[in-house]
């Protein structure tokens, strides 16, 4: 077996296991039903079509089902696609487990929690620290397993916690360059900004959007939660409003999903750090899959650009 689906080229035969990330029904131009399967392993994902599917296929090949596939990697509209010649559910006798096909953060979740806790200890504003501790206690288990997104960046187990820790480390360095930044606001905004993803997304292994996620979204849900937490903790004051603003504005622009643009220095910095860490995560993972002298695939979330990997290495 090769290292993973990301390292297969067009024309390569495929004979191994993959995890079903999603399955959707369709009808071909000839009137016959088919299934569109998005299949994943620890290196990436690929779309596959199961033509002339049956009701039994629809029952068998659902989200989080581990399957054994024989086929070939083709290309459709410029993107790799797996042509299925045979497919079946994996069985215990195969000796494989779904967790073997799920990408995880490169840092153990216990270490991520330790890092987050250290940053919480640095918070000096009592109201802000109480609010942050309230949510970490409420969401700790989910925080340490959930991805940061369904696709594009940190879309793997513990991805959300890894994203938060990376952002906190960036913030610490930036604070040393710009000492006037309110550290408590920035750290708290980073820790809280995406916690609404625990309601927006369905889970860690093969995340999809929940009904709340589709109809409301993680930003409004988290703003409401901060207000409810403040009332429960009997906290009043500007800190609550500013924390809510930081959540509302962290995507930066209305066209990127922010109900408000950043109107506070720390909110602007939160947006920039979030954007930087997300883009670097996408770039690093894409560049890992190509050799020096090659370009990556087009990255949709990076304006559909392909990035070149230089021949020389930075020692």
KEKE-3310 file (N, C-alpha, C; in steps of 0.2 Angstrom, whole numbers, plus 5000, padded with zeros to 4 digits):
npx = (5004:5002:5008:4996:4980:4982:4994:4993:4993:4985:4979:4984:4982:4970:4969:4963:4958:4946:4938:4921:4917:4906:4890:4880:4865:4861:4854:4858:4860:4854:4844:4846:4850:4864:4878:4887:4902:4912:4928:4940:4957:4971:4979:4971:4957:4945:4934:4922:4912:4898:4891:4874:4868:4861:4846:4851:4865:4864:4861:4872:4883:4887:4890:4905:4907:4918:4927:4931:4940:4942:4949:4953:4963:4956:4953:4943:4936:4947:4951:4956:4948:4940:4938:4927:4928:4925:4917:4916:4909:4921:4926:4928:4938:4946:4956:4957:4954:4942:4948:4961:4961:4958:4963:4974:4978:4995:5000:4998:4982:4982:4993:4990:4979:4986:4994:4984:4978:4989:4990:4978:4980:4988:4979:4973:4962:4948:4935:4935:4943:4935:4925:4931:4936:4924:4919:4929:4928:4915:4916:4927:4930:4924:4931:4944:4943:4936:4937:4943:4936:4925:4931:4946:4955:4964:4955:4953:4954:4955:4959:4953:4958:4971:4973:4969:4979:4990:4987:4987:5000:5006:5000:5006:5019:5017:5011:5023:5029:5020:5017:5006:4994:4980:4982:4973:4961:4964:4969:4958:4949:4954:4953:4940:4934:4930:4923:4909:4909:4907:4894:4890:4896:4895:4903:4919:4925:4920:4915:4900:4889:4877:4860:4858:4870:4869:4858:4860:4874:4891:4895:4884:4879:4889:4890:4878:4879:4890:4883:4873:4881:4888:4877:4874:4885:4884:4891:4894:4896:4909:4917:4911:4903:4913:4920:4910:4909:4921:4920:4909:4916:4927:4929:4931:4926:4910:4907:4914:4908:4907:4896:4899:4912:4929:4931:4939:4955:4961:4952:4954:4967:4964:4957:4967:4977:4970:4967:4980:4985:4976:4978:4992:4991:4984:4993:5005:5001:4998:5010:5018:5014:5020:5034:5051:5052:5040:5022:5008:4992:4978:4972:4957:4952:4962:4961:4961:4974:4989:5003:5021:5034:5050:5066:5077:5081:5077:5089)
npy = (4994:5011:5027:5034:5041:5053:5052:5045:5044:5049:5036:5026:5010:5005:4997:4995:5000:5012:5026:5031:5047:5055:5052:5053:5053:5051:5054:5048:5053:5043:5039:5031:5026:5033:5033:5046:5045:5052:5048:5045:5045:5046:5055:5062:5065:5059:5059:5047:5038:5027:5018:5014:5011:5002:5000:4993:4996:5009:5008:5001:5008:5021:5036:5036:5022:5010:5004:4992:4994:4991:4998:5011:5026:5040:5055:5069:5083:5090:5086:5073:5057:5042:5028:5015:4998:4987:4986:4984:4982:4984:4971:4964:4954:4959:4966:4980:4996:5010:5021:5021:5027:5040:5057:5065:5078:5084:5084:5077:5076:5079:5086:5098:5102:5105:5116:5126:5128:5134:5146:5151:5153:5165:5175:5190:5198:5196:5194:5190:5179:5170:5168:5162:5150:5145:5140:5132:5122:5117:5113:5104:5090:5089:5099:5094:5084:5088:5094:5109:5113:5108:5106:5112:5118:5112:5101:5089:5076:5083:5095:5108:5111:5111:5121:5132:5132:5135:5148:5155:5154:5162:5174:5177:5180:5191:5200:5203:5211:5221:5229:5236:5229:5222:5209:5199:5201:5197:5184:5177:5179:5171:5158:5157:5159:5149:5140:5138:5129:5116:5114:5118:5108:5090:5080:5072:5062:5061:5074:5084:5097:5102:5104:5116:5121:5124:5132:5143:5145:5145:5157:5166:5157:5156:5169:5171:5161:5166:5178:5171:5164:5174:5180:5169:5168:5180:5191:5207:5221:5229:5220:5208:5212:5216:5204:5197:5205:5202:5188:5190:5197:5190:5183:5194:5200:5204:5196:5185:5179:5187:5195:5208:5219:5219:5231:5234:5235:5222:5214:5215:5210:5197:5192:5192:5184:5172:5170:5169:5157:5148:5148:5145:5132:5125:5127:5121:5108:5104:5106:5097:5086:5086:5085:5094:5107:5105:5109:5112:5105:5114:5126:5128:5137:5146:5156:5148:5145:5137:5131:5133:5122:5126:5121:5121:5119:5127:5127)
npz = (5000:4996:5004:5006:5000:4995:4989:4977:4960:4944:4935:4943:4950:4963:4978:4992:5009:5014:5022:5023:5021:5017:5009:4995:4986:4969:4952:4936:4919:4911:4919:4929:4946:4957:4968:4976:4983:4996:5000:5013:5020:5031:5024:5016:5005:4993:4979:4974:4962:4963:4952:4946:4958:4972:4983:4993:4993:4997:5010:5015:5012:5020:5030:5039:5037:5035:5021:5009:4994:4977:4962:4952:4950:4943:4933:4934:4927:4931:4943:4954:4954:4960:4952:4954:4955:4962:4978:4995:5012:5026:5037:5053:5052:5043:5049:5051:5057:5059:5065:5061:5049:5050:5051:5063:5074:5075:5088:5104:5112:5126:5128:5121:5129:5141:5136:5133:5146:5152:5146:5150:5163:5163:5161:5167:5170:5180:5177:5163:5164:5172:5163:5152:5158:5162:5150:5145:5154:5152:5138:5137:5134:5121:5114:5114:5104:5093:5075:5067:5057:5043:5031:5022:5033:5047:5048:5056:5068:5084:5079:5081:5094:5092:5082:5090:5100:5092:5087:5100:5103:5092:5096:5108:5104:5095:5105:5111:5102:5100:5113:5118:5116:5122:5131:5138:5132:5119:5120:5126:5116:5106:5112:5113:5101:5091:5098:5096:5086:5091:5091:5079:5070:5067:5073:5077:5069:5055:5050:5048:5044:5057:5059:5067:5064:5050:5049:5058:5063:5069:5074:5078:5088:5097:5102:5108:5118:5126:5132:5139:5148:5155:5162:5170:5178:5184:5179:5174:5162:5152:5147:5143:5132:5123:5121:5115:5103:5098:5094:5085:5075:5070:5058:5049:5037:5030:5019:5021:5032:5044:5055:5059:5056:5062:5075:5086:5092:5096:5091:5078:5077:5081:5071:5060:5065:5066:5052:5047:5053:5048:5035:5034:5039:5029:5018:5022:5024:5011:5004:5009:5002:4990:4979:4980:4968:4962:4959:4970:4971:4965:4977:4984:4994:4994:4985:4974:4970:4964:4973:4973:4977:4982:4975:4984:5001:5017:5028)
capx = (5000:5006:5007:4989:4977:4985:5001:4991:4993:4980:4981:4987:4977:4969:4966:4964:4952:4945:4933:4916:4916:4899:4887:4874:4861:4859:4851:4861:4856:4850:4838:4848:4853:4871:4880:4893:4905:4918:4932:4946:4961:4974:4982:4967:4951:4944:4927:4921:4905:4896:4885:4869:4868:4854:4844:4856:4871:4863:4861:4878:4889:4885:4895:4909:4908:4925:4925:4937:4939:4947:4948:4958:4962:4955:4953:4936:4936:4954:4952:4956:4942:4942:4934:4926:4927:4922:4917:4912:4911:4926:4924:4933:4943:4951:4961:4958:4949:4941:4953:4967:4960:4956:4969:4974:4983:5002:5002:4993:4977:4984:4998:4986:4975:4991:4996:4978:4978:4995:4988:4972:4983:4991:4974:4973:4956:4945:4929:4937:4946:4930:4921:4935:4936:4917:4918:4933:4925:4909:4917:4934:4930:4923:4937:4950:4942:4933:4940:4941:4932:4923:4937:4951:4960:4963:4949:4955:4953:4959:4961:4951:4962:4978:4972:4969:4986:4995:4985:4989:5008:5007:4998:5011:5025:5014:5011:5030:5031:5016:5015:5000:4989:4977:4983:4968:4956:4966:4970:4951:4945:4957:4951:4932:4931:4927:4919:4903:4909:4905:4887:4889:4898:4892:4907:4926:4928:4918:4911:4896:4885:4871:4854:4859:4875:4866:4853:4862:4881:4894:4897:4879:4878:4894:4889:4872:4882:4893:4878:4870:4886:4889:4872:4874:4891:4883:4896:4891:4902:4911:4921:4906:4901:4919:4921:4905:4911:4927:4917:4905:4920:4933:4930:4934:4922:4903:4907:4918:4904:4907:4891:4902:4919:4933:4931:4943:4962:4962:4947:4957:4972:4961:4955:4973:4980:4965:4968:4987:4986:4972:4982:4998:4990:4982:4999:5010:4999:4998:5017:5020:5012:5023:5042:5054:5051:5033:5017:5003:4985:4975:4969:4951:4952:4968:4960:4962:4981:4994:5009:5027:5039:5057:5071:5082:5078:5080:5092)
capy = (5000:5018:5031:5037:5043:5059:5051:5041:5048:5047:5030:5021:5005:5006:4991:4995:5002:5019:5028:5035:5053:5056:5048:5056:5050:5055:5050:5049:5055:5038:5038:5026:5029:5032:5036:5050:5044:5055:5043:5048:5042:5051:5059:5066:5062:5058:5057:5041:5036:5020:5019:5009:5009:4999:5002:4989:5000:5015:5006:4998:5013:5027:5040:5033:5015:5008:5000:4989:4996:4989:5002:5015:5034:5044:5062:5072:5090:5092:5083:5065:5053:5035:5023:5009:4992:4983:4989:4980:4985:4980:4966:4963:4949:4962:4968:4987:5000:5016:5026:5021:5031:5047:5061:5068:5083:5081:5085:5074:5081:5080:5092:5103:5105:5109:5123:5130:5129:5138:5153:5154:5156:5171:5180:5194:5201:5191:5192:5187:5173:5166:5166:5157:5144:5142:5137:5126:5116:5115:5109:5102:5084:5090:5103:5090:5079:5091:5097:5116:5114:5102:5106:5117:5119:5109:5097:5082:5075:5088:5101:5114:5113:5113:5128:5137:5133:5138:5155:5158:5155:5167:5180:5178:5183:5197:5204:5205:5216:5226:5228:5239:5225:5219:5201:5196:5201:5193:5176:5175:5179:5165:5152:5156:5161:5144:5135:5136:5123:5110:5114:5118:5102:5084:5076:5073:5058:5063:5080:5088:5102:5100:5108:5122:5124:5126:5138:5148:5145:5145:5164:5168:5153:5157:5176:5170:5157:5171:5181:5167:5162:5180:5180:5164:5170:5186:5196:5213:5226:5230:5214:5204:5215:5216:5197:5195:5208:5198:5182:5192:5200:5186:5182:5200:5204:5201:5191:5179:5177:5191:5200:5214:5220:5221:5238:5234:5233:5215:5210:5215:5205:5190:5190:5191:5178:5166:5169:5167:5150:5143:5148:5141:5125:5123:5127:5116:5101:5104:5106:5090:5080:5087:5085:5100:5108:5103:5113:5108:5105:5121:5126:5132:5142:5150:5159:5143:5145:5131:5134:5130:5120:5127:5115:5122:5119:5131:5123)
capz = (5000:4996:5010:5007:4994:4993:4985:4971:4954:4939:4932:4948:4953:4970:4981:4999:5013:5015:5027:5020:5024:5015:5004:4993:4981:4963:4946:4930:4913:4909:4924:4934:4952:4958:4974:4976:4990:4998:5004:5016:5025:5035:5020:5012:5003:4985:4977:4970:4960:4963:4947:4946:4965:4974:4989:4998:4993:5000:5017:5017:5011:5024:5033:5044:5036:5032:5015:5005:4987:4971:4957:4948:4951:4936:4933:4931:4928:4933:4950:4955:4956:4961:4948:4958:4951:4967:4985:5001:5019:5029:5042:5058:5049:5038:5054:5050:5061:5056:5068:5057:5043:5052:5052:5069:5076:5076:5095:5108:5115:5133:5128:5119:5135:5145:5133:5134:5153:5154:5143:5154:5170:5161:5161:5174:5171:5183:5173:5157:5166:5174:5157:5148:5162:5162:5143:5145:5158:5148:5132:5137:5130:5114:5112:5112:5099:5087:5070:5067:5051:5039:5025:5021:5037:5053:5048:5058:5076:5089:5075:5084:5100:5089:5080:5096:5103:5087:5088:5106:5102:5088:5099:5113:5100:5093:5111:5113:5097:5101:5120:5120:5115:5128:5131:5141:5127:5113:5122:5127:5110:5103:5115:5113:5094:5087:5102:5093:5081:5094:5090:5071:5067:5070:5077:5075:5064:5048:5052:5043:5047:5060:5058:5070:5060:5044:5050:5063:5062:5075:5077:5082:5093:5103:5105:5113:5124:5131:5135:5144:5153:5159:5167:5175:5182:5187:5177:5170:5161:5145:5145:5140:5126:5119:5120:5110:5097:5095:5091:5079:5069:5069:5051:5046:5032:5029:5014:5024:5037:5050:5055:5061:5055:5068:5077:5092:5090:5098:5087:5071:5078:5082:5064:5057:5068:5063:5045:5046:5055:5044:5028:5035:5040:5022:5014:5024:5022:5003:5001:5011:4997:4983:4980:4978:4960:4959:4962:4974:4968:4966:4984:4983:4999:4993:4978:4968:4967:4965:4976:4971:4982:4980:4975:4989:5008:5022:5034)
cpx = (5004:5004:5000:4986:4980:4991:4999:4991:4987:4983:4983:4981:4976:4966:4967:4958:4952:4939:4928:4915:4909:4897:4881:4871:4861:4856:4855:4857:4852:4845:4840:4852:4861:4872:4886:4896:4911:4922:4938:4950:4965:4978:4977:4960:4950:4937:4927:4913:4903:4890:4880:4868:4861:4852:4849:4862:4870:4863:4868:4883:4887:4891:4898:4909:4915:4924:4932:4935:4944:4945:4954:4957:4962:4955:4946:4936:4942:4955:4952:4950:4943:4936:4933:4924:4923:4922:4913:4913:4916:4923:4930:4939:4948:4957:4962:4953:4948:4946:4959:4967:4958:4962:4968:4979:4990:5004:4996:4989:4979:4989:4995:4982:4980:4993:4990:4977:4983:4993:4982:4975:4986:4985:4973:4966:4951:4938:4930:4939:4940:4926:4924:4935:4929:4916:4923:4931:4919:4911:4924:4934:4929:4929:4943:4949:4940:4938:4939:4937:4930:4929:4941:4957:4959:4957:4951:4954:4958:4961:4959:4956:4969:4978:4972:4976:4990:4993:4987:4997:5009:5005:5003:5017:5023:5014:5018:5032:5027:5013:5008:4993:4986:4977:4977:4962:4958:4967:4963:4948:4948:4954:4944:4930:4928:4924:4912:4903:4907:4897:4885:4891:4895:4896:4914:4928:4926:4913:4907:4892:4879:4866:4855:4865:4873:4862:4855:4869:4884:4895:4891:4878:4882:4892:4883:4875:4886:4889:4875:4875:4888:4883:4872:4880:4890:4889:4893:4897:4904:4914:4917:4904:4907:4920:4916:4906:4917:4925:4913:4910:4926:4934:4932:4929:4915:4903:4911:4914:4904:4901:4893:4909:4923:4933:4935:4950:4963:4957:4951:4963:4970:4960:4962:4977:4976:4967:4975:4987:4982:4976:4988:4997:4988:4989:5004:5008:4999:5005:5020:5019:5015:5031:5044:5054:5045:5028:5012:4997:4983:4971:4963:4951:4958:4967:4961:4969:4984:5000:5015:5031:5046:5061:5076:5078:5081:5083:5092)
cpy = (5006:5021:5033:5039:5049:5058:5046:5046:5045:5041:5024:5016:5007:5000:4991:4998:5010:5020:5032:5041:5056:5052:5051:5053:5054:5051:5052:5051:5050:5035:5033:5029:5028:5035:5040:5049:5049:5051:5047:5043:5047:5056:5064:5063:5062:5056:5051:5041:5029:5020:5013:5007:5006:5001:4999:4993:5006:5013:5004:5004:5020:5030:5036:5025:5014:5003:4998:4990:4993:4994:5006:5023:5037:5051:5065:5079:5093:5090:5076:5062:5046:5031:5017:5003:4987:4986:4984:4983:4981:4976:4966:4958:4953:4965:4976:4990:5007:5022:5026:5025:5038:5051:5064:5073:5080:5081:5081:5078:5083:5086:5098:5107:5108:5116:5128:5132:5134:5146:5156:5156:5163:5177:5183:5197:5195:5189:5188:5180:5168:5164:5161:5150:5141:5138:5131:5120:5113:5110:5106:5095:5085:5094:5099:5085:5083:5094:5105:5118:5108:5101:5112:5118:5116:5104:5090:5082:5080:5094:5107:5116:5115:5120:5133:5138:5136:5146:5158:5159:5161:5174:5182:5182:5190:5202:5207:5211:5222:5226:5231:5235:5222:5211:5197:5195:5196:5185:5174:5174:5173:5159:5151:5156:5156:5139:5133:5131:5117:5109:5114:5112:5096:5080:5076:5068:5060:5069:5082:5093:5100:5105:5115:5126:5127:5132:5144:5150:5146:5152:5166:5164:5154:5164:5175:5166:5162:5175:5177:5165:5168:5181:5175:5165:5176:5191:5201:5217:5225:5224:5209:5206:5215:5209:5195:5198:5204:5192:5185:5194:5196:5184:5188:5204:5200:5195:5185:5177:5181:5195:5207:5214:5221:5229:5239:5232:5225:5211:5209:5210:5198:5188:5188:5185:5171:5165:5166:5159:5146:5143:5144:5133:5122:5122:5122:5109:5099:5103:5100:5085:5081:5087:5092:5101:5107:5109:5109:5108:5112:5120:5131:5138:5147:5153:5154:5143:5138:5134:5130:5128:5121:5121:5115:5122:5124:5127:5127)
cpz = (5000:5003:5011:5001:4991:4988:4979:4965:4949:4936:4937:4950:4961:4973:4989:5003:5013:5019:5023:5024:5023:5010:5002:4987:4975:4957:4940:4925:4910:4914:4929:4940:4953:4965:4973:4983:4990:5002:5007:5020:5028:5031:5016:5010:4995:4984:4973:4968:4960:4958:4948:4953:4967:4981:4995:4998:4997:5008:5019:5017:5014:5027:5039:5043:5033:5027:5012:4997:4982:4965:4954:4949:4944:4938:4930:4933:4932:4941:4950:4957:4956:4957:4952:4954:4956:4974:4989:5007:5022:5035:5047:5056:5045:5043:5053:5055:5058:5059:5064:5051:5044:5054:5059:5070:5077:5084:5099:5112:5122:5133:5126:5125:5140:5143:5134:5141:5155:5152:5148:5161:5169:5161:5167:5175:5174:5179:5167:5159:5168:5168:5153:5152:5162:5155:5142:5149:5155:5142:5131:5133:5123:5111:5110:5107:5092:5082:5071:5061:5047:5033:5026:5026:5044:5053:5050:5066:5080:5085:5078:5090:5097:5086:5085:5099:5098:5087:5094:5106:5098:5092:5105:5110:5098:5099:5112:5108:5098:5108:5122:5119:5121:5128:5133:5135:5121:5115:5123:5121:5106:5105:5113:5105:5090:5091:5099:5088:5084:5093:5082:5068:5071:5074:5074:5069:5056:5049:5046:5047:5050:5057:5060:5066:5054:5044:5054:5062:5069:5078:5081:5088:5099:5106:5110:5119:5129:5135:5141:5150:5158:5164:5172:5180:5186:5185:5172:5168:5154:5142:5141:5133:5121:5117:5114:5103:5094:5091:5084:5073:5067:5062:5046:5042:5032:5024:5016:5030:5043:5050:5056:5059:5062:5070:5084:5089:5091:5093:5080:5072:5078:5075:5060:5059:5065:5056:5043:5047:5051:5037:5028:5035:5033:5018:5016:5023:5015:5001:5004:5006:4990:4984:4978:4970:4958:4962:4965:4969:4969:4973:4983:4988:4999:4986:4972:4966:4969:4968:4974:4977:4980:4980:4981:4996:5012:5027:5040)
residu = (UNK:UNK:UNK:UNK:UNK:UNK:UNK:UNK:UNK:UNK:UNK:UNK:UNK:UNK:UNK:UNK:UNK:UNK:UNK:UNK:UNK:UNK:UNK:UNK:UNK:UNK:UNK:UNK:UNK:UNK:UNK:UNK:UNK:UNK:UNK:UNK:UNK:UNK:UNK:UNK:UNK:UNK:UNK:UNK:UNK:UNK:UNK:UNK:UNK:UNK:UNK:UNK:UNK:UNK:UNK:UNK:UNK:UNK:UNK:UNK:UNK:UNK:UNK:UNK:UNK:UNK:UNK:UNK:UNK:UNK:UNK:UNK:UNK:UNK:UNK:UNK:UNK:UNK:UNK:UNK:UNK:UNK:UNK:UNK:UNK:UNK:UNK:UNK:UNK:UNK:UNK:UNK:UNK:UNK:UNK:UNK:UNK:UNK:UNK:UNK:UNK:UNK:UNK:UNK:UNK:UNK:UNK:UNK:UNK:UNK:UNK:UNK:UNK:UNK:UNK:UNK:UNK:UNK:UNK:UNK:UNK:UNK:UNK:UNK:UNK:UNK:UNK:UNK:UNK:UNK:UNK:UNK:UNK:UNK:UNK:UNK:UNK:UNK:UNK:UNK:UNK:UNK:UNK:UNK:UNK:UNK:UNK:UNK:UNK:UNK:UNK:UNK:UNK:UNK:UNK:UNK:UNK:UNK:UNK:UNK:UNK:UNK:UNK:UNK:UNK:UNK:UNK:UNK:UNK:UNK:UNK:UNK:UNK:UNK:UNK:UNK:UNK:UNK:UNK:UNK:UNK:UNK:UNK:UNK:UNK:UNK:UNK:UNK:UNK:UNK:UNK:UNK:UNK:UNK:UNK:UNK:UNK:UNK:UNK:UNK:UNK:UNK:UNK:UNK:UNK:UNK:UNK:UNK:UNK:UNK:UNK:UNK:UNK:UNK:UNK:UNK:UNK:UNK:UNK:UNK:UNK:UNK:UNK:UNK:UNK:UNK:UNK:UNK:UNK:UNK:UNK:UNK:UNK:UNK:UNK:UNK:UNK:UNK:UNK:UNK:UNK:UNK:UNK:UNK:UNK:UNK:UNK:UNK:UNK:UNK:UNK:UNK:UNK:UNK:UNK:UNK:UNK:UNK:UNK:UNK:UNK:UNK:UNK:UNK:UNK:UNK:UNK:UNK:UNK:UNK:UNK:UNK:UNK:UNK:UNK:UNK:UNK:UNK:UNK:UNK:UNK:UNK:UNK:UNK:UNK:UNK:UNK:UNK:UNK:UNK:UNK:UNK:UNK:UNK:UNK:UNK:UNK:UNK:UNK:UNK:UNK:UNK:UNK:UNK:UNK:UNK:UNK:UNK:UNK:UNK:UNK:UNK:UNK:UNK:UNK)
# end
